[in-house]
C-alpha cells in the first residue's frame, strides 16, 4: 500500500502512464544499460498527487 506524501491518504495503485503527442502515442520507460521498465503509477484520490514506481525492483542494479 502506498501512502500519499502530500495528505497521507491511501493511494490507488496500478495505473500506467501514457504520453500523448500530436503525432504519435508513446509509453514512458525508465531505462539504463541492461534495464528497461515501464513505471507504474499510484494516484491519490483525495489531492491528486501521483507516485511513479517500478514494480520489479529486483532488476535495479
Biopython code that builds the backbone (N, CA, C, O; Angstrom):
import numpy as np
from Bio.PDB.StructureBuilder import StructureBuilder

atoms = [
    (1, "UNK", "N", (0.840, -1.184, 0.000)),
    (1, "UNK", "CA", (0.000, 0.000, 0.000)),
    (1, "UNK", "C", (0.885, 1.247, 0.000)),
    (1, "UNK", "O", (1.788, 1.389, 0.824)),
    (2, "UNK", "N", (0.608, 2.125, -0.922)),
    (2, "UNK", "CA", (1.338, 3.387, -0.986)),
    (2, "UNK", "C", (0.509, 4.462, -0.292)),
    (2, "UNK", "O", (-0.718, 4.487, -0.389)),
    (3, "UNK", "N", (1.207, 5.344, 0.409)),
    (3, "UNK", "CA", (0.551, 6.430, 1.129)),
    (3, "UNK", "C", (0.998, 7.751, 0.511)),
    (3, "UNK", "O", (2.183, 7.949, 0.244)),
    (4, "UNK", "N", (0.059, 8.637, 0.290)),
    (4, "UNK", "CA", (0.343, 9.943, -0.298)),
    (4, "UNK", "C", (1.250, 10.749, 0.626)),
    (4, "UNK", "O", (0.967, 10.889, 1.816)),
    (5, "UNK", "N", (2.332, 11.273, 0.079)),
    (5, "UNK", "CA", (3.261, 12.094, 0.860)),
    (5, "UNK", "C", (2.682, 13.479, 1.133)),
    (5, "UNK", "O", (3.141, 14.188, 2.029)),
    (6, "UNK", "N", (1.683, 13.851, 0.360)),
    (6, "UNK", "CA", (1.087, 15.174, 0.494)),
    (6, "UNK", "C", (0.013, 15.220, 1.589)),
    (6, "UNK", "O", (0.022, 16.116, 2.434)),
    (7, "UNK", "N", (-0.920, 14.241, 1.570)),
    (7, "UNK", "CA", (-2.042, 14.286, 2.520)),
    (7, "UNK", "C", (-2.190, 13.014, 3.357)),
    (7, "UNK", "O", (-3.115, 12.905, 4.162)),
    (8, "UNK", "N", (-1.282, 12.053, 3.168)),
    (8, "UNK", "CA", (-1.235, 10.801, 3.927)),
    (8, "UNK", "C", (-2.447, 9.892, 3.727)),
    (8, "UNK", "O", (-2.754, 9.073, 4.594)),
    (9, "UNK", "N", (-3.134, 10.027, 2.599)),
    (9, "UNK", "CA", (-4.250, 9.139, 2.263)),
    (9, "UNK", "C", (-3.721, 7.914, 1.531)),
    (9, "UNK", "O", (-2.617, 7.939, 0.986)),
    (10, "UNK", "N", (-4.507, 6.843, 1.518)),
    (10, "UNK", "CA", (-4.147, 5.638, 0.777)),
    (10, "UNK", "C", (-4.262, 5.929, -0.717)),
    (10, "UNK", "O", (-5.279, 6.442, -1.182)),
    (11, "UNK", "N", (-3.208, 5.594, -1.462)),
    (11, "UNK", "CA", (-3.197, 5.842, -2.899)),
    (11, "UNK", "C", (-3.776, 4.646, -3.647)),
    (11, "UNK", "O", (-3.693, 3.510, -3.181)),
    (12, "UNK", "N", (-4.358, 4.910, -4.800)),
    (12, "UNK", "CA", (-4.900, 3.864, -5.661)),
    (12, "UNK", "C", (-3.791, 3.474, -6.630)),
    (12, "UNK", "O", (-3.324, 4.303, -7.412)),
    (13, "UNK", "N", (-3.371, 2.218, -6.581)),
    (13, "UNK", "CA", (-2.241, 1.746, -7.382)),
    (13, "UNK", "C", (-2.698, 1.081, -8.673)),
    (13, "UNK", "O", (-3.881, 0.797, -8.865)),
    (14, "UNK", "N", (-1.729, 0.840, -9.552)),
    (14, "UNK", "CA", (-1.991, 0.052, -10.747)),
    (14, "UNK", "C", (-2.214, 0.828, -12.026)),
    (14, "UNK", "O", (-2.468, 0.223, -13.068)),
    (15, "UNK", "N", (-2.129, 2.138, -11.984)),
    (15, "UNK", "CA", (-2.268, 2.923, -13.206)),
    (15, "UNK", "C", (-0.979, 2.848, -14.016)),
    (15, "UNK", "O", (0.090, 2.587, -13.466)),
    (16, "UNK", "N", (-1.081, 3.075, -15.308)),
    (16, "UNK", "CA", (0.082, 3.171, -16.190)),
    (16, "UNK", "C", (0.113, 4.578, -16.764)),
    (16, "UNK", "O", (-0.932, 5.209, -16.924)),
    (17, "UNK", "N", (1.301, 5.070, -17.072)),
    (17, "UNK", "CA", (1.428, 6.404, -17.642)),
    (17, "UNK", "C", (1.559, 6.301, -19.153)),
    (17, "UNK", "O", (2.368, 5.525, -19.660)),
    (18, "UNK", "N", (0.782, 7.067, -19.854)),
    (18, "UNK", "CA", (0.863, 7.173, -21.308)),
    (18, "UNK", "C", (1.171, 8.623, -21.635)),
    (18, "UNK", "O", (0.623, 9.537, -21.017)),
    (19, "UNK", "N", (2.039, 8.830, -22.595)),
    (19, "UNK", "CA", (2.400, 10.177, -23.012)),
    (19, "UNK", "C", (1.869, 10.382, -24.421)),
    (19, "UNK", "O", (2.264, 9.675, -25.348)),
    (20, "UNK", "N", (0.987, 11.336, -24.580)),
    (20, "UNK", "CA", (0.416, 11.637, -25.890)),
    (20, "UNK", "C", (1.137, 12.828, -26.508)),
    (20, "UNK", "O", (1.406, 13.825, -25.838)),
    (21, "UNK", "N", (1.441, 12.709, -27.774)),
    (21, "UNK", "CA", (1.978, 13.835, -28.523)),
    (21, "UNK", "C", (1.052, 14.080, -29.700)),
    (21, "UNK", "O", (0.123, 13.306, -29.930)),
    (22, "UNK", "N", (1.289, 15.125, -30.430)),
    (22, "UNK", "CA", (0.407, 15.437, -31.553)),
    (22, "UNK", "C", (0.596, 14.489, -32.731)),
    (22, "UNK", "O", (-0.293, 14.369, -33.573)),
    (23, "UNK", "N", (1.738, 13.814, -32.801)),
    (23, "UNK", "CA", (1.995, 12.961, -33.964)),
    (23, "UNK", "C", (2.076, 11.473, -33.648)),
    (23, "UNK", "O", (1.923, 10.649, -34.550)),
    (24, "UNK", "N", (2.312, 11.109, -32.391)),
    (24, "UNK", "CA", (2.413, 9.691, -32.075)),
    (24, "UNK", "C", (2.006, 9.422, -30.638)),
    (24, "UNK", "O", (1.839, 10.340, -29.835)),
    (25, "UNK", "N", (1.852, 8.155, -30.337)),
    (25, "UNK", "CA", (1.467, 7.715, -28.998)),
    (25, "UNK", "C", (2.644, 6.941, -28.423)),
    (25, "UNK", "O", (3.113, 5.990, -29.049)),
    (26, "UNK", "N", (3.130, 7.321, -27.256)),
    (26, "UNK", "CA", (4.334, 6.704, -26.709)),
    (26, "UNK", "C", (4.132, 6.314, -25.251)),
    (26, "UNK", "O", (3.342, 6.933, -24.539)),
    (27, "UNK", "N", (4.845, 5.292, -24.814)),
    (27, "UNK", "CA", (4.869, 4.891, -23.411)),
    (27, "UNK", "C", (6.107, 5.488, -22.761)),
    (27, "UNK", "O", (7.118, 5.721, -23.422)),
    (28, "UNK", "N", (6.019, 5.731, -21.474)),
    (28, "UNK", "CA", (7.170, 6.203, -20.712)),
    (28, "UNK", "C", (7.936, 4.985, -20.210)),
    (28, "UNK", "O", (7.333, 4.037, -19.707)),
    (29, "UNK", "N", (9.254, 5.004, -20.341)),
    (29, "UNK", "CA", (10.089, 3.893, -19.900)),
    (29, "UNK", "C", (11.253, 4.429, -19.081)),
    (29, "UNK", "O", (11.859, 5.439, -19.439)),
    (30, "UNK", "N", (11.564, 3.750, -17.978)),
    (30, "UNK", "CA", (12.742, 4.053, -17.176)),
    (30, "UNK", "C", (13.822, 3.094, -17.661)),
    (30, "UNK", "O", (13.635, 1.878, -17.606)),
    (31, "UNK", "N", (14.950, 3.623, -18.137)),
    (31, "UNK", "CA", (15.944, 2.747, -18.753)),
    (31, "UNK", "C", (17.368, 3.116, -18.363)),
    (31, "UNK", "O", (17.693, 4.275, -18.104)),
    (32, "UNK", "N", (18.186, 2.104, -18.332)),
    (32, "UNK", "CA", (19.624, 2.211, -18.130)),
    (32, "UNK", "C", (20.206, 0.977, -18.804)),
    (32, "UNK", "O", (19.472, 0.019, -19.049)),
    (33, "UNK", "N", (21.464, 0.969, -19.104)),
    (33, "UNK", "CA", (22.067, -0.176, -19.777)),
    (33, "UNK", "C", (21.715, -1.474, -19.037)),
    (33, "UNK", "O", (22.031, -1.627, -17.857)),
    (34, "UNK", "N", (21.066, -2.392, -19.732)),
    (34, "UNK", "CA", (20.681, -3.666, -19.150)),
    (34, "UNK", "C", (19.381, -3.642, -18.359)),
    (34, "UNK", "O", (18.989, -4.655, -17.781)),
    (35, "UNK", "N", (18.709, -2.496, -18.328)),
    (35, "UNK", "CA", (17.468, -2.367, -17.558)),
    (35, "UNK", "C", (16.490, -1.480, -18.308)),
    (35, "UNK", "O", (16.852, -0.403, -18.780)),
    (36, "UNK", "N", (15.265, -1.929, -18.413)),
    (36, "UNK", "CA", (14.219, -1.128, -19.045)),
    (36, "UNK", "C", (12.868, -1.574, -18.496)),
    (36, "UNK", "O", (12.464, -2.720, -18.688)),
    (37, "UNK", "N", (12.187, -0.688, -17.826)),
    (37, "UNK", "CA", (10.877, -0.995, -17.247)),
    (37, "UNK", "C", (9.940, 0.189, -17.418)),
    (37, "UNK", "O", (10.363, 1.345, -17.403)),
    (38, "UNK", "N", (8.671, -0.118, -17.579)),
    (38, "UNK", "CA", (7.649, 0.919, -17.600)),
    (38, "UNK", "C", (7.214, 1.157, -16.154)),
    (38, "UNK", "O", (6.913, 0.204, -15.435)),
    (39, "UNK", "N", (7.178, 2.408, -15.726)),
    (39, "UNK", "CA", (6.777, 2.673, -14.346)),
    (39, "UNK", "C", (5.280, 2.464, -14.144)),
    (39, "UNK", "O", (4.485, 2.597, -15.075)),
    (40, "UNK", "N", (4.922, 2.139, -12.923)),
    (40, "UNK", "CA", (3.523, 2.049, -12.520)),
    (40, "UNK", "C", (3.204, 3.334, -11.771)),
    (40, "UNK", "O", (4.082, 3.939, -11.156)),
    (41, "UNK", "N", (1.963, 3.738, -11.827)),
    (41, "UNK", "CA", (1.551, 4.993, -11.213)),
    (41, "UNK", "C", (0.514, 4.718, -10.129)),
    (41, "UNK", "O", (-0.407, 3.925, -10.321)),
    (42, "UNK", "N", (0.677, 5.380, -8.995)),
    (42, "UNK", "CA", (-0.338, 5.377, -7.944)),
    (42, "UNK", "C", (-0.896, 6.797, -7.875)),
    (42, "UNK", "O", (-0.150, 7.770, -7.988)),
    (43, "UNK", "N", (-2.203, 6.908, -7.691)),
    (43, "UNK", "CA", (-2.862, 8.213, -7.672)),
    (43, "UNK", "C", (-3.596, 8.390, -6.346)),
    (43, "UNK", "O", (-4.290, 7.483, -5.887)),
    (44, "UNK", "N", (-3.439, 9.555, -5.740)),
    (44, "UNK", "CA", (-4.164, 9.864, -4.514)),
    (44, "UNK", "C", (-5.567, 10.347, -4.889)),
    (44, "UNK", "O", (-5.705, 11.327, -5.622)),
    (45, "UNK", "N", (-6.604, 9.674, -4.397)),
    (45, "UNK", "CA", (-7.966, 10.082, -4.740)),
    (45, "UNK", "C", (-8.424, 11.351, -4.009)),
    (45, "UNK", "O", (-9.476, 11.904, -4.329)),
    (46, "UNK", "N", (-7.644, 11.807, -3.037)),
    (46, "UNK", "CA", (-8.018, 12.999, -2.269)),
    (46, "UNK", "C", (-7.422, 14.271, -2.877)),
    (46, "UNK", "O", (-8.144, 15.233, -3.138)),
    (47, "UNK", "N", (-6.100, 14.274, -3.101)),
    (47, "UNK", "CA", (-5.451, 15.507, -3.561)),
    (47, "UNK", "C", (-4.911, 15.432, -4.991)),
    (47, "UNK", "O", (-4.501, 16.452, -5.545)),
    (48, "UNK", "N", (-4.904, 14.238, -5.595)),
    (48, "UNK", "CA", (-4.447, 14.110, -6.975)),
    (48, "UNK", "C", (-2.952, 13.894, -7.134)),
    (48, "UNK", "O", (-2.464, 13.803, -8.261)),
    (49, "UNK", "N", (-2.219, 13.812, -6.044)),
    (49, "UNK", "CA", (-0.776, 13.547, -6.101)),
    (49, "UNK", "C", (-0.539, 12.218, -6.819)),
    (49, "UNK", "O", (-1.306, 11.273, -6.637)),
    (50, "UNK", "N", (0.525, 12.139, -7.638)),
    (50, "UNK", "CA", (0.867, 10.877, -8.281)),
    (50, "UNK", "C", (2.234, 10.408, -7.809)),
    (50, "UNK", "O", (3.089, 11.210, -7.432)),
    (51, "UNK", "N", (2.422, 9.098, -7.837)),
    (51, "UNK", "CA", (3.691, 8.482, -7.473)),
    (51, "UNK", "C", (4.068, 7.511, -8.580)),
    (51, "UNK", "O", (3.288, 6.622, -8.920)),
    (52, "UNK", "N", (5.262, 7.675, -9.145)),
    (52, "UNK", "CA", (5.778, 6.746, -10.145)),
    (52, "UNK", "C", (6.688, 5.755, -9.440)),
    (52, "UNK", "O", (7.521, 6.150, -8.624)),
    (53, "UNK", "N", (6.539, 4.466, -9.746)),
    (53, "UNK", "CA", (7.412, 3.471, -9.130)),
    (53, "UNK", "C", (7.587, 2.278, -10.051)),
    (53, "UNK", "O", (6.772, 2.032, -10.940)),
    (54, "UNK", "N", (8.666, 1.540, -9.821)),
    (54, "UNK", "CA", (8.982, 0.332, -10.575)),
    (54, "UNK", "C", (8.552, -0.857, -9.732)),
    (54, "UNK", "O", (8.973, -0.987, -8.582)),
    (55, "UNK", "N", (7.717, -1.727, -10.293)),
    (55, "UNK", "CA", (7.243, -2.894, -9.547)),
    (55, "UNK", "C", (8.322, -3.959, -9.393)),
    (55, "UNK", "O", (8.421, -4.589, -8.340)),
    (56, "UNK", "N", (9.126, -4.166, -10.423)),
    (56, "UNK", "CA", (10.151, -5.217, -10.398)),
    (56, "UNK", "C", (11.482, -4.622, -9.933)),
    (56, "UNK", "O", (12.424, -4.496, -10.715)),
    (57, "UNK", "N", (11.545, -4.265, -8.673)),
    (57, "UNK", "CA", (12.702, -3.582, -8.107)),
    (57, "UNK", "C", (13.946, -4.474, -8.074)),
    (57, "UNK", "O", (15.066, -3.964, -8.019)),
    (58, "UNK", "N", (13.765, -5.792, -8.106)),
    (58, "UNK", "CA", (14.909, -6.707, -8.073)),
    (58, "UNK", "C", (15.788, -6.581, -9.316)),
    (58, "UNK", "O", (16.935, -7.029, -9.304)),
    (59, "UNK", "N", (15.273, -5.982, -10.383)),
    (59, "UNK", "CA", (16.061, -5.793, -11.599)),
    (59, "UNK", "C", (16.948, -4.551, -11.536)),
    (59, "UNK", "O", (17.816, -4.370, -12.390)),
    (60, "UNK", "N", (16.740, -3.698, -10.538)),
    (60, "UNK", "CA", (17.535, -2.479, -10.410)),
    (60, "UNK", "C", (18.887, -2.840, -9.814)),
    (60, "UNK", "O", (18.963, -3.477, -8.763)),
    (61, "UNK", "N", (19.946, -2.432, -10.489)),
    (61, "UNK", "CA", (21.305, -2.755, -10.018)),
    (61, "UNK", "C", (22.076, -1.500, -9.766)),
    (61, "UNK", "O", (23.239, -1.560, -9.365)),
]
sb = StructureBuilder()
sb.init_structure("model")
sb.init_model(0)
sb.init_chain("A")
sb.init_seg("    ")
for serial, (resi, resn, name, xyz) in enumerate(atoms, 1):
    if name == "N":
        sb.init_residue(resn, " ", resi, " ")
    sb.init_atom(name, np.array(xyz, "f"), 0.0, 1.0, " ", f" {name:<3s}", serial, name[0])
structure = sb.get_structure()
